[in-house]
C-alpha cells in the first residue's frame, strides 16, 4: 500500500470515527432532553394533583359575625382599553367593605361596599382631577360608589358568585362578581378571625354615565383583592 493510500485510509477512518462520536453525542443530548421533558411533565402532574387534593376554603369555617376590610390589605382596581395601545390600571385608595358572615347558612351572608370616589388614583395627578370632574365621576355631586349584595352562591366550595347592585352617579345596575375564597384563618398577630378573597367582574362605563370618549374602551374590568378581619 502506498503512503498516499495509507493517509487516505487513516483520514477516512478518522472521519468515520468523528461522525460516530458526533452521532453518539447527539443521541445522548436527545436522550437527556427527553428525560428532562419527562421529569418536567411528571412534576407538573404532581403539582396539579397537589392542588386538586388541597381542600377548598369554606366560608362556613369563619365564625359568624361582621368582618371589615383591612385597610392595609385591600385593593379595588380597574382597567380598560386605551385606543388599543395599552390597558391602564387605576385604583381607589379609600373604601370600606363589610361582610356579615352566617357560617351556618353561608348563602345568607351579605356584602356591602362604599368607595370614596375622590380617592381615584391613576398615578397622574392631572388625569385624576379630570376623572373627578363633572364630565366623568362628578365627585362634587356623587362622592361615593356603592355595592350591596343580593345573592351569594357556592362560596362553601372556595369559588362562587356574589350578585348585587352597583350604584355609580345614582345609576344602579345588577353586577355579578366571580369570587375566589383564598383562605380562612386567624391573623398571625392579633389572632382575630379573618379570610381573604379575590374577585373580578366586567362592567360598561357608559351604563353608569361615564362613557365619554368612544375612542376609549367602554368595557371596564374590575379587580378586587381584600383581606377581611372580624370586627370587635
Secondary structure by P-SEA (a helix, b strand, c coil): ccaaaaaaaaaaaaaaaaaaaaaaaaaaaaaaaaaaaaaaaaaaaaaaaaaaaccccccccccbbbbbcccccbbbbbbbbcccccbbbbbbccbbbbbbcccccccccbbbbbbcccccccccaaaaaaaaccccccccccccccccccccccccccbbbbbbbbbcccbbbbbbbbccccccccccccccccccccccccccccccccccccccccbbbbbbbbbbbbcc
